[in-house]
Amino acid sequence: MNSAPKHWAVLLACVVILTFMVILVRNDTGKAYARTSWEYKVLDTTLDERDLNQLGVEGWELVMLVRTDQSLKRGGAWMFKRPK
């Protein structure tokens, strides 16, 4: 008795199921990310560690810092974002 056709059928079924799972997970992740809207805050000042920690507590995440000079002592333009 040859069981090779049964093994191929089981293997094919597994591949099909895994393919659909990957497609569904990818679509769910894309939809969730697309629905996220952000609010932004730009501060043109010098911030110290205490200020940055407080912004983190409020949910702000640093996106970019544009320095106004070579040292950070004078600060720069800080851009933060957080989900709405």
C-alpha positions in Angstrom: 0.0 0.0 0.0 1.4 3.4 -1.0 0.7 6.3 1.5 2.6 8.9 -0.6 -0.5 10.6 -1.9 -1.8 11.0 1.6 1.4 12.6 2.8 1.3 15.0 -0.2 -2.3 15.9 0.6 -1.5 16.6 4.2 1.6 18.7 3.2 -0.5 20.7 0.7 -3.2 21.3 3.3 -0.6 22.6 5.8 1.0 24.9 3.2 -2.4 26.3 2.3 -3.4 26.9 5.9 0.0 28.5 6.8 -0.4 30.8 3.7 -3.8 32.0 4.8 -2.5 32.5 8.4 0.3 34.7 7.1 -2.0 36.7 4.9 -4.5 37.3 7.8 -1.8 38.3 10.2 -0.2 40.7 7.7 -3.6 42.3 7.0 -4.4 42.7 10.7 -1.1 44.3 11.5 -1.4 46.7 8.5 -4.9 47.8 9.5 -4.0 48.4 13.1 -1.0 50.5 12.1 -3.0 52.4 9.5 -5.6 53.4 12.1 -3.0 54.9 14.5 -3.0 58.6 14.3 -0.2 60.7 15.9 0.1 64.0 17.5 3.4 65.9 17.4 5.2 68.4 19.7 8.1 70.6 18.6 10.2 72.3 21.3 12.8 74.8 20.4 14.7 74.9 23.7 17.3 73.2 25.8 16.0 70.1 27.5 17.7 68.2 30.4 17.3 64.6 31.5 14.5 65.6 33.9 12.5 67.3 31.1 13.0 64.3 28.8 11.9 61.9 31.5 8.7 63.9 32.1 7.9 63.9 28.4 8.4 60.1 28.4 5.9 59.8 31.3 3.4 61.8 29.3 3.8 59.3 26.4 6.0 61.4 24.1 8.7 59.7 22.0 11.6 61.5 20.6 11.5 61.4 16.8 14.3 63.9 15.8 16.6 66.5 17.2 17.9 69.2 15.0 20.9 70.8 16.7 21.4 74.5 16.3 25.1 74.2 16.9 27.7 71.5 17.4 27.2 71.1 21.1 24.0 70.1 22.8 24.4 72.8 25.4 22.4 75.3 23.5 19.8 72.7 22.6 17.9 72.7 19.3 14.6 71.8 17.9 13.2 68.6 19.5 10.4 66.8 17.7 8.3 64.3 19.7 5.3 62.1 18.8 2.7 60.1 20.6 -0.5 58.2 19.6 -3.7 60.2 19.9 
